[in-house]
Amino acid sequence: MALTVVIAYDVSADNRRARLAALLQQYGDRIQFSVFLCRIAEEELEALLERGRSLVDLHTDSIYVLRQCADCWEGVVSIGQAHPPEPTLYWAVW
């Protein structure tokens, strides 16, 4: 079952920040400069966090992962240009 998580980061070095952003874009949508919205399985989240840990300096950088339950996500308010991305629909053909 897919989880909805908000991932925010503060990374001081440009190269580490760029690599982390590229990693997060593989899993979700950028909703602010350093904030991503991801709808991923628990196993994918664990893999993402493991890769993320290897990209940051644990003494100077930070990554926040905020899990959102369905009820919490329904209560999200956006103002102005902020619009959460619509869920992507996938079709399976066999």
Order of alpha helices (4+ residues) and beta strands (2+ residues): beta-alpha-beta-beta-alpha-beta-alpha
